[in-house]
């Protein structure tokens, strides 16, 4: 296995890098100044791609690797991988589901609480001396007992909804159909209708061509000037132009976002707003989860080249 060559599209934590380096010849594409020249030099011998969910592997990259057999994604999302190109070549694709589900759900709840209760602003109020000079911090909004909508009741959406139930919230969800595990949560097929009945709308959908901008102007308007949008899925699920317009005009009350188009170079309009909580795509960012994700990337690659079943296949 030590002679098998892999293309590494993005950096990994040191514990993952050391394990991969010990078992494979790793070609660090992300460090190359001339990416095309790098592929031309090494592409003929590369049999696998190790990538990250937000980076993926596009058609041009896949077509530049004639011996490519497997693409292992560090992350649950694989929308940045050209699945059609992989399928045409019979290339296997894997991801890292389940191991990050609960941490992502935890951060979604933390973002809701931090934004609703003004946690970031409250700390600034204390540190700046405003508490001593100006008195009590402005009142914020409660969370418990309110109405929550979950757009996409998959693994992460389900864990979010379970946590929301602990706050005695009135929970509804939208998906491709009713889920038998949803208990007494209300099913609404229309995302606009879901937004209209929600004080807090969580976006937990897997990203695809079908879900692109599913949270558009109509959904955002339905959520309204008292509503909060929380996105812990993919940026493409939200029409960012519509979101920014609504936040700036106060047509939408607030947002809490962990993902952005073009990240980390997000639209500078976000930086001027006081009604949005910004996070650096860190929902799975715990030591425990990242170690489990890295292990699963390695296990998928090892299984493939050993001729064993893939632990978590996508394709």
C-alpha positions in Angstrom: 0.0 0.0 0.0 2.9 2.3 0.6 3.5 2.7 -3.1 -0.1 3.8 -3.9 -0.2 7.5 -4.9 -2.9 9.8 -3.8 -3.8 13.4 -4.6 -4.4 15.4 -1.5 -6.6 18.3 -2.4 -6.7 20.1 1.0 -4.8 20.1 4.3 -5.7 17.8 7.2 -4.8 17.9 10.9 -1.4 16.5 11.8 -2.7 13.3 13.1 -4.4 12.5 9.9 -1.5 13.7 7.7 1.0 11.5 9.6 -1.2 8.4 9.1 -1.7 9.0 5.4 1.9 9.8 4.8 2.9 6.5 6.5 0.7 4.4 4.2 0.5 6.3 0.9 2.5 8.6 -1.3 0.7 11.9 -0.8 0.9 14.5 -3.5 -0.1 17.8 -1.9 -2.1 19.5 -4.6 -3.1 22.4 -2.3 0.5 23.4 -1.9 1.3 23.6 -5.6 1.6 27.1 -7.1 0.8 25.8 -10.6 -2.0 23.4 -10.2 -2.2 22.4 -13.9 1.5 21.6 -14.0 1.3 19.7 -10.8 -1.5 17.4 -12.2 0.5 17.0 -15.5 3.5 15.9 -13.6 1.9 13.5 -11.1 -1.5 12.7 -12.5 -0.6 9.6 -14.5 0.2 7.6 -11.4 -2.5 8.8 -9.0 -5.1 6.2 -8.0 -7.0 8.0 -5.3 -8.1 11.5 -4.2 -8.3 12.5 -0.5 -10.3 15.7 -0.4 -12.6 17.8 1.9 -16.3 18.3 1.6 -16.2 22.0 0.7 -13.4 21.5 -1.9 -14.4 18.2 -3.5 -13.1 17.2 -6.9 -14.4 18.7 -10.2 -14.6 17.0 -13.6 -11.4 18.6 -14.8 -9.5 17.1 -11.9 -11.1 13.7 -12.3 -10.3 13.6 -16.1 -6.7 14.6 -15.4 -6.2 11.3 -13.4 -6.4 8.3 -15.8 -5.8 5.7 -13.1 -8.2 7.2 -10.5 -10.2 4.6 -8.6 -11.6 6.3 -5.5 -12.4 9.7 -4.1 -12.5 9.9 -0.2 -14.2 12.9 1.2 -13.4 14.3 4.6 -16.9 15.5 5.5 -20.5 14.4 5.1 -21.2 16.7 2.1 -20.1 15.5 -1.3 -21.8 18.1 -3.5 -18.4 19.5 -4.6 -17.5 16.2 -6.1 -18.6 15.8 -9.7 -20.6 12.6 -9.1 -21.5 12.3 -12.8 -17.9 12.3 -13.9 -17.0 9.7 -11.2 -19.9 7.5 -12.2 -18.9 7.6 -15.9 -15.5 6.2 -15.0 -16.7 3.7 -12.3 -14.8 5.7 -9.6 -15.9 5.0 -6.1 -16.8 7.9 -3.8 -16.9 7.9 0.0 -17.7 10.4 2.7 -17.7 10.6 6.6 -21.4 10.5 7.8 -22.6 10.0 11.3 -19.4 10.8 13.1 -20.0 14.5 12.8 -23.8 14.6 13.1 -24.2 15.4 16.7 -21.5 18.0 16.9 -23.0 19.9 13.9 -26.4 19.8 15.6 -24.9 21.0 18.9 -23.4 24.1 17.1 -26.7 24.8 15.4 -28.4 25.0 18.8 -25.5 27.1 20.2 -25.8 29.5 17.3 -29.5 29.9 17.9 -29.0 30.6 21.6 -26.1 32.9 21.1 -28.0 35.0 18.5 -31.3 35.0 20.3 -29.9 35.9 23.7 -27.2 38.2 22.5 -24.3 36.2 23.9 -21.6 37.8 21.7 -22.8 41.3 22.2 -23.3 40.7 25.9 -19.7 39.8 26.3 -18.6 42.8 24.3 -20.8 44.9 26.6 -19.0 43.7 29.6 -15.4 43.9 28.2 -15.9 47.4 26.7 -17.0 48.8 30.1 -20.5 49.6 28.8 -22.1 47.5 31.6 -20.5 49.8 34.2 -21.1 53.0 32.3 -24.5 52.4 30.7 -26.1 49.8 32.8 -28.0 46.7 31.7 -27.6 45.1 28.3 -30.6 45.6 26.0 -33.3 42.8 26.3 -33.2 39.9 23.9 -35.6 37.2 22.9 -36.4 33.9 24.6 -36.1 30.5 22.8 -38.0 28.0 24.9 -41.6 27.4 23.9 -41.3 29.0 20.4 -41.9 27.5 17.0 -39.0 25.9 15.2 -38.8 24.6 11.6 -36.2 22.1 10.3 -35.7 22.1 6.6 -34.3 18.7 5.9 -35.0 16.0 8.5 -32.0 13.8 7.7 -29.3 12.7 10.2 -28.4 16.2 11.2 -31.9 17.7 11.0 -33.2 14.9 13.3 -30.5 15.6 15.9 -31.3 19.3 15.7 -35.0 18.6 16.2 -34.3 16.3 19.2 -32.4 19.1 20.9 -35.1 21.7 20.1 -37.6 19.4 21.8 -35.6 19.9 25.0 -36.6 23.6 24.9 -40.3 22.7 24.7 -40.5 24.1 21.2 -43.3 23.5 18.7 -41.4 21.6 15.9 -42.3 21.3 12.3 -40.2 20.0 9.4 -40.1 19.8 5.6 -38.6 17.0 3.6 -39.3 14.9 0.5 -42.0 13.2 2.6 -43.2 12.4 6.1 -40.8 10.6 8.3 -42.0 7.7 10.5 -39.4 8.6 13.1 -40.6 12.2 13.5 -43.2 11.4 16.2 -45.6 14.2 16.7 -43.6 16.8 14.8 -45.6 18.6 12.1 -44.8 17.8 8.5 -45.1 20.6 5.9 -44.1 19.8 2.3 -43.7 23.5 1.4 -40.6 25.3 2.7 -42.5 28.6 2.5 -45.3 27.3 4.7 -42.6 25.9 7.1 -40.9 29.3 7.3 -44.2 31.1 7.8 -45.0 29.1 11.0 -41.4 29.3 12.3 -39.7 31.6 14.7 -36.4 29.8 14.0 -35.7 28.0 10.7 -32.9 25.6 10.6 -31.4 24.6 7.2 -30.0 21.1 7.5 -30.5 19.8 3.9 -27.8 18.0 1.9 -26.9 20.2 -1.0 -27.7 19.3 -4.6 -28.9 20.9 -7.8 -32.4 20.5 -6.6 -31.9 22.3 -3.3 -29.8 25.2 -4.7 -31.4 28.4 -3.3 -34.3 26.5 -1.9 -34.2 29.2 0.8 -35.0 32.1 -1.6 -36.8 35.3 -1.3 -40.2 33.7 -0.6 -39.0 31.6 2.2 -37.0 34.5 3.8 -40.0 36.8 3.5 -42.2 34.2 5.1 -39.8 33.8 8.0 -40.2 37.6 8.5 -38.9 40.4 10.6 -39.1 38.5 13.9 -37.7 35.2 12.5 -34.2 33.8 12.6 -32.5 31.7 9.9 -29.8 29.2 11.0 -27.7 27.5 8.3 -25.5 24.6 9.2 -25.8 22.8 5.9 -24.3 24.3 2.6 -24.2 27.9 1.4 -25.8 26.9 -1.9 -29.0 26.0 -0.2 -29.6 29.8 0.5 -29.9 32.6 -2.0 -27.3 34.9 -0.3 -28.3 38.0 -2.3 -31.9 37.6 -1.1 -30.7 36.9 2.4 -28.4 40.0 2.5 -31.2 42.2 1.2 -33.6 41.0 3.8 -31.1 41.3 6.7 -30.2 44.9 5.6 -33.8 46.0 5.2 -34.8 44.1 8.4 -37.4 42.1 6.4 -35.7 39.2 8.1 -35.0 39.5 11.8 -31.7 37.8 12.1 -29.5 34.9 10.9 -26.8 32.6 12.3 -24.6 31.2 9.6 -21.7 28.7 9.5 -21.3 28.5 5.7 -20.9 31.1 3.0 -20.5 31.3 -0.8 -16.9 31.7 -1.7 -15.7 31.0 1.9 -13.5 32.0 3.5 -13.9 35.1 1.4 -17.5 35.8 2.2 -19.5 38.7 0.9 -18.3 41.9 2.8 -21.9 43.0 3.2 -22.2 40.4 6.0 -19.5 42.2 8.0 -21.4 45.4 8.3 -24.6 43.8 9.8 -25.4 43.6 13.4 -28.2 41.1 13.0 -26.2 38.1 11.8 -23.9 35.7 13.7 -21.0 34.6 11.6 -19.1 31.4 12.2 -16.0 30.0 10.2 -17.5 26.7 8.9 -16.7 25.0 12.2 -19.8 22.9 12.9 -17.8 19.7 12.9 -14.8 21.4 14.5 -14.2 19.3 17.6 -11.1 17.2 18.2 -13.2 14.1 18.7 -15.2 14.5 15.5 -12.2 15.5 13.3 -10.2 12.5 14.5 -13.2 10.2 13.7 -13.6 11.9 10.3 -9.9 11.4 9.5 -10.0 7.8 10.5 -12.9 7.2 8.3 -11.2 8.8 5.3 -8.2 6.5 5.9 -10.4 3.4 6.5 -12.3 4.0 3.2 -9.0 4.4 1.2 -7.5 1.3 2.9 -10.5 -0.8 2.3 -10.7 0.1 -1.3 -7.1 -0.7 -2.1 -7.3 -3.9 -0.1 -10.3 -5.0 -2.1 -12.7 -4.9 0.9 -16.2 -3.3 1.2 -16.1 0.4 1.7 -17.2 1.5 5.2 -19.2 4.5 4.0 -19.8 4.5 0.2 -21.6 7.3 -1.7 -21.0 5.8 -5.1 
